[in-house]
Amino acid sequence: MDAGLTRLAARHACRRPIHLTGWPQTCRELEDLVPAAALATWLTSGPLIVGWSVLYVLLLVTLGIMSIRKGHWVMFLVGFFLPIFWLIGALLPRRRR
């Protein structure tokens, strides 16, 4: 959401009285929330989501390979369905043969 749109929404909301506990009681209090809304919008924006997704996939691939190298191939296979097993397999010591 654009910051200008958020300000417009704040101005529109000030036209009617707000009497809820915990909610902004004046237009000034409501306008103080605009930067927080802009930050929330930035945190859920497309490029940031793509960046976190790439990091997540890279971590999973790295942990999966570490599981196989340490001899925990069953953990690797189960990790396709529950990725926590790739982390467990990567942290366990090398399997004795």
C-alpha positions as CSV (number, residue, x, y, z in Angstrom):
1,M,0.0,0.0,0.0
2,D,1.3,3.4,-0.9
3,A,2.1,5.8,2.0
4,G,-0.1,8.5,0.3
5,L,-3.0,6.0,0.2
6,T,-2.4,5.3,3.9
7,R,-2.6,9.0,4.8
8,L,-5.8,9.3,2.7
9,A,-7.3,6.4,4.6
10,A,-6.2,8.0,7.9
11,R,-7.9,11.3,6.9
12,H,-11.1,9.5,5.9
13,A,-11.2,7.5,9.2
14,C,-10.9,10.8,11.2
15,R,-14.2,12.0,9.8
16,R,-16.1,9.8,12.2
17,P,-15.5,9.5,15.9
18,I,-13.5,6.5,17.2
19,H,-14.4,5.3,20.7
20,L,-12.7,1.9,21.0
21,T,-10.3,1.2,23.8
22,G,-6.8,0.7,22.5
23,W,-7.5,2.4,19.2
24,P,-6.4,5.9,18.3
25,Q,-8.8,8.5,19.8
26,T,-7.7,11.5,17.7
27,C,-6.7,12.2,14.1
28,R,-3.1,12.9,15.3
29,E,-2.8,9.5,17.0
30,L,-4.1,7.9,13.8
31,E,-1.6,9.7,11.6
32,D,1.2,8.6,13.9
33,L,0.4,5.1,12.8
34,V,1.1,5.8,9.1
35,P,4.9,5.1,9.3
36,A,4.2,1.7,11.0
37,A,1.8,0.8,8.2
38,A,4.4,1.8,5.6
39,L,7.0,-0.5,7.4
40,A,4.5,-3.4,7.5
41,T,3.9,-2.9,3.8
42,W,7.6,-2.9,3.0
43,L,8.1,-6.1,5.1
44,T,5.6,-7.9,3.0
45,S,6.6,-6.5,-0.3
46,G,7.5,-8.8,-3.3
47,P,11.3,-8.4,-3.4
48,L,11.7,-9.1,0.3
49,I,9.6,-12.2,0.1
50,V,11.6,-13.4,-2.9
51,G,14.8,-12.8,-1.0
52,W,13.7,-14.7,2.1
53,S,12.4,-17.6,-0.2
54,V,15.8,-17.8,-1.9
55,L,17.6,-17.9,1.4
56,Y,15.2,-20.6,2.7
57,V,15.8,-22.8,-0.3
58,L,19.6,-22.4,-0.2
59,L,19.6,-23.3,3.5
60,L,17.4,-26.4,2.8
61,V,19.7,-27.6,0.0
62,T,22.8,-27.0,2.1
63,L,21.3,-28.9,5.0
64,G,20.1,-31.7,2.8
65,I,23.5,-32.2,1.3
66,M,25.1,-32.1,4.7
67,S,22.7,-34.9,5.8
68,I,23.7,-37.1,2.9
69,R,27.4,-36.5,3.4
70,K,27.2,-37.5,7.1
71,G,25.5,-40.7,6.1
72,H,21.9,-39.9,7.2
73,W,20.2,-40.6,3.8
74,V,16.9,-41.6,5.5
75,M,16.8,-38.2,7.2
76,F,17.4,-36.6,3.8
77,L,14.5,-38.5,2.2
78,V,12.1,-37.7,5.1
79,G,13.3,-34.1,4.9
80,F,11.4,-33.7,1.6
81,F,8.2,-33.9,3.5
82,L,9.4,-32.4,6.9
83,P,12.4,-30.1,6.3
84,I,13.3,-30.1,10.0
85,F,14.8,-33.6,9.4
86,W,17.4,-32.0,7.1
87,L,18.5,-29.8,10.0
88,I,18.5,-32.8,12.4
89,G,20.5,-34.9,9.9
90,A,23.0,-32.0,9.4
91,L,23.6,-31.5,13.1
92,L,24.0,-35.2,14.0
93,P,27.5,-36.5,14.1
94,R,28.8,-38.6,11.2
95,R,27.4,-42.1,11.0
96,R,29.8,-44.9,11.9
97,R,30.1,-47.7,9.2
